[in-house]
Amino acid sequence: MNEITEYLTEDHEHCDHLFAEAENAVDAGDWALAVDRFAALRQDVRRHFAREEDILFPAFEARTGMVGGPTSVMRDEHEQMRNTLEAMAATVAGRDARTFLGLSETLLMLMRQHNMKEERILYPMADQAMPDAAVLVARMAEVTG
């Protein structure tokens, strides 16, 4: 079974969709929609990170003993993306399309590289290492904020 991979990859795809909607709204100058879509993106990315950092990563580290390995790298990349999202939030509030779109290119690059590493390396490792993958997925699904 690839329960962790499937669940979190779907979460990535959901966030990618919100990202595209926010970027398209800014590009079109539809600030009401941009504010709404960006808020949804920011919230759902934060929830995705919480699912990984609060549930998956600690369980994976406990099971494998890999504390300074891939999960450490993922946490660092999460922080980079959080910082970029916060900078983007200021541009949405200030209706600064040019800066937003520049930052969105940065975020897109970070997300693509990050998600590929998770989907091709970390999640399959977690599925293989975790006999209780279904329990972890259920716990991650309970994370709402």
The 8 nearest C-alpha neighbors of each residue, nearest first, counted from 0:
[[1, 2, 126, 127, 3, 132, 4, 5],
 [0, 2, 4, 126, 3, 5, 123, 127],
 [1, 3, 5, 4, 0, 6, 132, 133],
 [4, 2, 6, 5, 1, 126, 7, 122],
 [5, 3, 122, 1, 2, 7, 6, 8],
 [4, 6, 8, 2, 3, 7, 1, 9],
 [7, 5, 3, 9, 8, 4, 2, 10],
 [6, 8, 10, 9, 4, 5, 3, 11],
 [7, 9, 11, 5, 10, 6, 4, 12],
 [10, 8, 12, 7, 6, 11, 5, 13],
 [9, 11, 7, 13, 8, 12, 14, 6],
 [12, 10, 8, 14, 9, 13, 15, 7],
 [11, 13, 15, 9, 10, 14, 16, 8],
 [12, 14, 10, 16, 11, 15, 9, 17],
 [13, 15, 17, 11, 16, 12, 18, 40],
 [16, 14, 12, 18, 13, 17, 11, 19],
 [15, 17, 13, 19, 14, 18, 12, 20],
 [18, 16, 20, 14, 40, 19, 15, 21],
 [17, 19, 15, 21, 16, 20, 14, 40],
 [20, 18, 22, 16, 17, 21, 23, 15],
 [19, 21, 17, 23, 18, 22, 24, 16],
 [22, 20, 36, 33, 24, 37, 18, 23],
 [21, 23, 19, 25, 24, 20, 26, 18],
 [24, 22, 26, 20, 25, 21, 19, 27],
 [23, 25, 33, 27, 29, 21, 26, 22],
 [26, 24, 28, 22, 27, 23, 33, 96],
 [25, 27, 23, 24, 28, 22, 96, 100],
 [28, 26, 24, 25, 29, 23, 30, 22],
 [27, 29, 25, 26, 30, 24, 96, 33],
 [30, 28, 24, 27, 32, 31, 25, 33],
 [29, 31, 33, 32, 28, 34, 25, 24],
 [32, 30, 34, 33, 29, 35, 24, 36],
 [31, 33, 35, 30, 34, 29, 24, 36],
 [32, 34, 30, 24, 21, 36, 35, 31],
 [35, 33, 37, 31, 32, 36, 30, 38],
 [34, 36, 32, 38, 33, 37, 39, 31],
 [37, 35, 21, 39, 33, 38, 34, 32],
 [36, 38, 40, 21, 34, 39, 35, 33],
 [39, 37, 41, 35, 40, 36, 34, 42],
 [40, 38, 36, 42, 37, 41, 43, 35],
 [41, 39, 37, 43, 17, 38, 42, 44],
 [40, 42, 38, 44, 39, 43, 37, 45],
 [43, 41, 39, 45, 40, 44, 38, 46],
 [42, 44, 46, 40, 45, 41, 39, 47],
 [45, 43, 47, 41, 46, 42, 40, 48],
 [44, 46, 48, 42, 43, 47, 41, 49],
 [45, 47, 43, 49, 144, 44, 48, 50],
 [48, 46, 44, 50, 49, 45, 43, 51],
 [47, 49, 45, 51, 50, 46, 52, 44],
 [50, 48, 46, 52, 51, 53, 47, 45],
 [51, 49, 139, 47, 48, 54, 53, 52],
 [50, 52, 55, 48, 49, 54, 56, 53],
 [51, 53, 49, 56, 48, 50, 54, 55],
 [54, 52, 49, 50, 51, 55, 57, 56],
 [53, 55, 51, 50, 52, 57, 56, 58],
 [56, 54, 51, 58, 57, 59, 52, 53],
 [55, 57, 59, 52, 58, 51, 54, 60],
 [58, 56, 60, 59, 55, 54, 61, 53],
 [59, 57, 61, 55, 56, 60, 62, 54],
 [58, 60, 56, 62, 57, 61, 63, 55],
 [59, 61, 57, 64, 65, 63, 66, 62],
 [62, 60, 58, 59, 64, 63, 57, 65],
 [61, 63, 59, 60, 64, 58, 128, 129],
 [64, 62, 60, 65, 61, 59, 128, 66],
 [63, 65, 60, 61, 66, 62, 59, 67],
 [66, 64, 60, 63, 68, 67, 69, 61],
 [65, 67, 60, 68, 64, 71, 70, 61],
 [68, 66, 71, 65, 69, 70, 72, 60],
 [67, 69, 65, 71, 66, 70, 72, 60],
 [68, 70, 72, 71, 73, 121, 67, 65],
 [71, 69, 73, 72, 68, 56, 74, 67],
 [70, 72, 74, 67, 69, 73, 68, 75],
 [71, 73, 69, 75, 70, 74, 76, 68],
 [74, 72, 70, 76, 75, 71, 77, 69],
 [75, 73, 77, 71, 76, 72, 70, 78],
 [76, 74, 78, 72, 77, 73, 71, 79],
 [75, 77, 79, 73, 78, 74, 80, 72],
 [78, 76, 74, 80, 75, 79, 81, 73],
 [77, 79, 81, 75, 76, 80, 82, 74],
 [80, 78, 76, 82, 77, 81, 83, 75],
 [79, 81, 83, 77, 82, 78, 84, 76],
 [82, 80, 78, 84, 83, 79, 77, 85],
 [81, 83, 85, 79, 80, 84, 78, 86],
 [82, 84, 80, 86, 85, 81, 87, 79],
 [85, 83, 87, 81, 86, 82, 80, 88],
 [84, 86, 88, 82, 87, 83, 81, 89],
 [87, 85, 83, 89, 88, 84, 82, 90],
 [86, 88, 84, 90, 85, 89, 99, 83],
 [89, 87, 85, 91, 90, 86, 84, 92],
 [88, 90, 92, 87, 86, 91, 93, 85],
 [89, 91, 95, 93, 87, 88, 92, 99],
 [92, 90, 94, 88, 93, 89, 95, 87],
 [91, 93, 89, 90, 94, 88, 34, 95],
 [92, 94, 90, 91, 95, 89, 88, 96],
 [95, 93, 91, 92, 90, 96, 30, 25],
 [94, 96, 90, 93, 97, 98, 99, 91],
 [97, 95, 99, 98, 94, 25, 100, 26],
 [96, 98, 100, 99, 95, 101, 90, 26],
 [97, 99, 101, 100, 96, 95, 102, 90],
 [100, 98, 96, 102, 101, 97, 90, 87],
 [99, 101, 103, 97, 102, 98, 96, 104],
 [102, 100, 98, 104, 103, 99, 97, 105],
 [103, 101, 105, 99, 104, 100, 98, 106],
 [102, 104, 100, 106, 105, 101, 107, 99],
 [105, 103, 107, 102, 101, 106, 108, 100],
 [106, 104, 102, 108, 103, 107, 109, 101],
 [105, 107, 103, 109, 108, 104, 110, 102],
 [106, 108, 104, 110, 105, 109, 103, 111],
 [107, 109, 105, 111, 106, 110, 104, 112],
 [110, 108, 106, 107, 112, 111, 113, 105],
 [111, 109, 113, 107, 108, 112, 114, 106],
 [110, 112, 114, 108, 113, 109, 107, 115],
 [113, 111, 115, 109, 110, 114, 108, 116],
 [112, 114, 110, 116, 115, 111, 109, 117],
 [113, 115, 117, 111, 116, 112, 110, 118],
 [114, 116, 118, 112, 117, 113, 119, 111],
 [117, 115, 113, 114, 120, 119, 118, 112],
 [116, 118, 121, 114, 115, 120, 122, 119],
 [117, 119, 115, 122, 116, 114, 120, 4],
 [120, 118, 116, 117, 115, 121, 123, 122],
 [119, 121, 116, 117, 123, 118, 122, 124],
 [122, 120, 117, 124, 123, 125, 118, 119],
 [121, 123, 125, 4, 124, 118, 117, 120],
 [124, 122, 126, 125, 121, 120, 4, 127],
 [125, 123, 121, 127, 122, 126, 128, 120],
 [124, 126, 122, 128, 123, 127, 129, 121],
 [127, 125, 123, 124, 129, 128, 1, 3],
 [126, 128, 124, 125, 129, 123, 130, 1],
 [129, 127, 125, 126, 124, 130, 62, 63],
 [128, 130, 131, 132, 126, 125, 127, 59],
 [129, 131, 132, 128, 127, 126, 133, 134],
 [130, 132, 129, 134, 133, 135, 126, 136],
 [133, 131, 135, 129, 134, 130, 136, 126],
 [134, 132, 136, 135, 131, 137, 2, 3],
 [133, 135, 137, 131, 132, 136, 138, 139],
 [134, 136, 138, 132, 137, 133, 139, 131],
 [135, 137, 139, 133, 138, 134, 140, 132],
 [138, 136, 140, 134, 135, 139, 133, 141],
 [137, 139, 135, 141, 140, 136, 134, 142],
 [140, 138, 136, 50, 141, 142, 137, 135],
 [141, 139, 137, 138, 142, 136, 143, 50],
 [140, 142, 138, 139, 143, 137, 136, 50],
 [143, 141, 139, 140, 144, 50, 46, 138],
 [144, 142, 141, 46, 140, 139, 43, 50],
 [143, 46, 142, 42, 45, 49, 43, 47]]
